[in-house]
Amino acid sequence: MPSKYLTGAYTFFTFLLLVAGVISIVFSFVWRKADLMINLVFSNADLTGGLVLGILLLLTVLLSVGAIIQRNHVTMGLVLLNWMLILDAIAILIIGTSVWWFTLQERSEFHTVFSQLADTRKIEIQDMYSCCGYFNATDLLTVGGKFCTSQDFANSLNATVTSNFCVTPITKFADTSLNEVFTSVYGFIAVVICLFLSSLCVIKVRQEVERFKRIDAKRGGRGFV
C-alpha cells in the first residue's frame, strides 16, 4: 500500500480539486444575477463554460475517490483518472487562455459589446460612471438619464480627461474581473498537475507491492531475508 504521506498528498490534492470545481460552479450561478457590469463582462456562454468546467472537475473528484479505494492490485481506475486529468488540463487551458486573450483587446472588444447594448443600459452605465459615449462624445453616445442630458453637454466635456468617456471605467472594471478569473483558472492547473503526479506515484507503489508479492509467492511465502 502507498505510504500515509503519499496517500495524504493524493487526498489533499483531490480535496483542492473539489474546491476548484465548487468555486467554478458557484460563480457560474452567482454571476448570472442581474448586475449591470457583471452581465456586461461575462456572457451566458462564458458562465456556461465555467459551469461545464466545474462539473468536469467534480466528476474527476468522484473518479479520484473511486480509484484510490480500489484493491491494491487494481490500477485501471488510476489510469482512467490520469486521462481525465489530462482532459481537465486541456479544458482549463482553453478557458483560461480565451479569457486572457480577451484582456489583450479589451478596448476594442468592449466597444463591440457596448454597441450591442440597449439604450437604457447604455444610459445606466453613463449615469453610473458619469461618462458620455464610449471613445468620445460622439461614439455610441445615448442622450438621456441624469448625466448625458444633451449632445451639447457631451461635447463640452474635456476630451483629455479619460474618465469623461465610458471606455476607461468599463475596461478598468473588466480588466480587474477578467484578470482575477483567468488567474484563478490557471491556478486550477497546478492542482491538476499535482494530483496527476500523485496518481502516478500511487500506481508505481502499487505495482511495486504487487511485484514483491508475486516474488514472495514464488519463494513459497517465506519472504525476504
C-alpha positions in Angstrom: 0.0 0.0 0.0 1.2 3.6 -0.6 2.7 5.3 2.4 0.5 7.5 4.5 2.3 10.6 3.2 1.6 9.7 -0.4 -2.0 8.9 0.4 -2.3 12.1 2.3 -0.9 14.1 -0.6 -3.3 12.3 -3.0 -6.2 13.1 -0.7 -5.2 16.7 -0.2 -5.0 17.4 -4.0 -8.3 15.6 -4.5 -9.8 18.0 -2.0 -8.3 21.0 -3.7 -9.8 19.8 -7.0 -13.1 19.5 -5.3 -12.8 23.1 -4.0 -11.9 24.3 -7.6 -14.9 22.6 -9.0 -17.2 24.0 -6.4 -15.8 27.5 -7.0 -16.3 27.3 -10.7 -19.9 26.1 -10.4 -20.8 28.6 -7.7 -19.5 31.6 -9.5 -21.2 30.4 -12.7 -24.5 30.7 -10.9 -23.8 33.7 -8.8 -22.7 35.9 -11.8 -26.0 35.1 -13.6 -27.7 37.6 -11.3 -29.0 40.9 -12.6 -25.8 43.0 -12.3 -25.1 45.7 -14.9 -21.4 45.4 -15.1 -21.0 41.7 -14.4 -23.6 41.0 -17.1 -21.6 43.3 -19.4 -18.3 41.5 -18.8 -19.5 37.9 -18.6 -21.9 36.5 -21.2 -24.1 33.5 -20.7 -21.7 31.5 -22.9 -18.8 32.4 -20.5 -20.8 31.3 -17.5 -21.9 28.1 -19.1 -18.2 27.3 -19.9 -17.4 27.8 -16.2 -20.3 25.5 -15.2 -19.1 22.8 -17.6 -15.6 23.1 -16.2 -16.8 22.8 -12.7 -18.9 19.7 -13.4 -15.9 18.2 -15.2 -13.7 18.8 -12.1 -16.3 17.3 -9.8 -16.6 14.2 -12.0 -12.8 13.9 -11.8 -13.0 14.1 -8.0 -15.5 11.2 -7.9 -13.2 9.2 -10.2 -10.3 10.0 -7.9 -12.1 8.7 -4.8 -13.2 5.6 -6.6 -9.7 4.9 -7.9 -7.9 5.2 -4.6 -10.3 2.9 -2.7 -9.9 0.0 -5.2 -7.9 -3.0 -4.1 -4.2 -2.7 -4.3 -3.6 -4.7 -7.5 -6.3 -2.7 -9.4 -4.8 0.3 -11.1 -7.2 0.8 -14.0 -9.1 3.4 -12.1 -6.0 5.5 -11.5 -5.1 5.2 -15.2 -8.6 6.4 -16.2 -8.1 9.2 -13.6 -4.9 10.4 -15.3 -6.6 10.5 -18.7 -9.4 12.5 -17.1 -6.9 14.9 -15.6 -5.4 15.5 -19.0 -8.8 16.3 -20.3 -9.3 18.7 -17.3 -5.9 20.4 -18.1 -6.9 20.9 -21.7 -10.3 22.4 -20.7 -8.6 24.7 -18.2 -6.0 25.9 -20.7 -8.7 26.6 -23.3 -10.9 28.6 -21.0 -8.1 30.4 -19.2 -6.3 31.3 -22.5 -9.5 32.6 -24.1 -10.1 34.9 -21.2 -6.5 36.0 -21.2 -6.6 36.7 -24.9 -9.8 38.8 -24.5 -7.9 41.0 -22.0 -5.3 41.9 -24.6 -8.0 43.6 -26.7 -10.4 44.9 -24.1 -10.9 48.4 -25.5 -12.0 47.2 -28.9 -13.8 44.1 -27.7 -15.9 46.1 -25.2 -16.6 48.7 -27.9 -18.5 45.9 -29.7 -20.2 44.8 -26.5 -21.2 48.3 -25.6 -22.5 48.9 -29.1 -24.9 46.0 -28.8 -26.4 47.2 -25.5 -29.9 48.6 -25.4 -30.1 52.4 -25.0 -31.5 52.0 -21.5 -28.4 50.0 -20.4 -26.0 52.5 -22.0 -27.7 55.3 -20.1 -27.4 53.3 -16.9 -23.6 52.9 -17.5 -23.2 56.6 -18.4 -25.0 57.6 -15.2 -23.0 55.1 -13.1 -19.6 56.4 -14.2 -20.6 59.9 -15.2 -19.4 59.4 -18.8 -20.7 60.1 -22.2 -20.1 57.9 -25.2 -17.5 55.2 -25.5 -14.3 56.5 -27.0 -15.6 60.1 -27.3 -18.7 62.3 -27.0 -19.9 61.2 -30.5 -19.0 57.5 -30.3 -22.1 55.4 -29.2 -23.5 58.2 -27.2 -27.0 57.8 -25.9 -28.5 61.1 -24.7 -30.7 60.7 -21.6 -30.5 59.9 -18.0 -29.0 62.1 -15.2 -25.6 62.8 -16.7 -25.6 62.9 -20.5 -28.6 65.2 -20.8 -27.8 66.5 -24.2 -25.3 66.3 -27.1 -24.1 69.8 -26.3 -23.2 68.8 -22.7 -21.3 65.7 -24.0 -19.4 67.9 -26.5 -18.4 70.3 -23.6 -16.6 67.5 -21.7 -12.8 67.7 -21.6 -11.5 65.3 -24.2 -8.2 64.9 -22.3 -10.0 63.5 -19.2 -10.3 59.8 -19.8 -13.0 59.3 -17.2 -15.3 61.6 -19.2 -15.9 58.7 -21.7 -17.0 55.2 -20.8 -14.1 53.2 -22.3 -11.9 53.9 -19.3 -14.2 52.9 -16.4 -15.6 49.9 -18.4 -12.2 48.5 -19.2 -10.9 49.2 -15.7 -13.7 47.1 -14.2 -13.4 44.4 -16.9 -9.7 44.2 -16.6 -9.8 43.6 -12.8 -12.6 41.0 -13.2 -11.1 39.1 -16.1 -7.6 39.1 -14.6 -9.0 37.5 -11.5 -10.8 34.9 -13.5 -8.0 33.7 -15.7 -5.5 33.8 -12.9 -7.8 31.6 -10.8 -8.5 29.3 -13.7 -4.8 28.9 -14.5 -4.3 28.2 -10.8 -6.5 25.1 -11.2 -3.9 23.6 -13.5 -1.4 23.4 -10.6 -3.9 21.3 -8.7 -4.5 19.0 -11.7 -0.8 18.5 -12.2 -0.1 17.7 -8.6 -2.9 15.2 -8.5 -1.7 13.7 -11.7 1.8 13.2 -10.3 0.4 11.8 -7.0 -1.7 9.3 -9.0 1.4 8.2 -11.0 3.3 7.7 -7.7 0.4 5.6 -6.3 0.4 3.5 -9.4 4.1 2.9 -9.2 4.0 2.0 -5.5 1.1 -0.4 -6.0 2.9 -2.1 -8.9 6.0 -2.5 -6.7 3.9 -4.0 -3.9 2.3 -6.5 -6.3 5.7 -7.4 -7.8 7.1 -8.2 -4.4 4.0 -10.2 -3.6 4.5 -12.3 -6.7 8.2 -12.8 -5.9 7.3 -13.8 -2.3 4.6 -16.2 -3.6 7.2 -17.9 -5.9 9.5 -18.3 -2.9 6.8 -20.2 -1.1 5.7 -17.2 1.0 9.0 -17.2 3.0 9.6 -13.5 2.5 13.0 -11.9 2.0 16.0 -12.3 4.2 
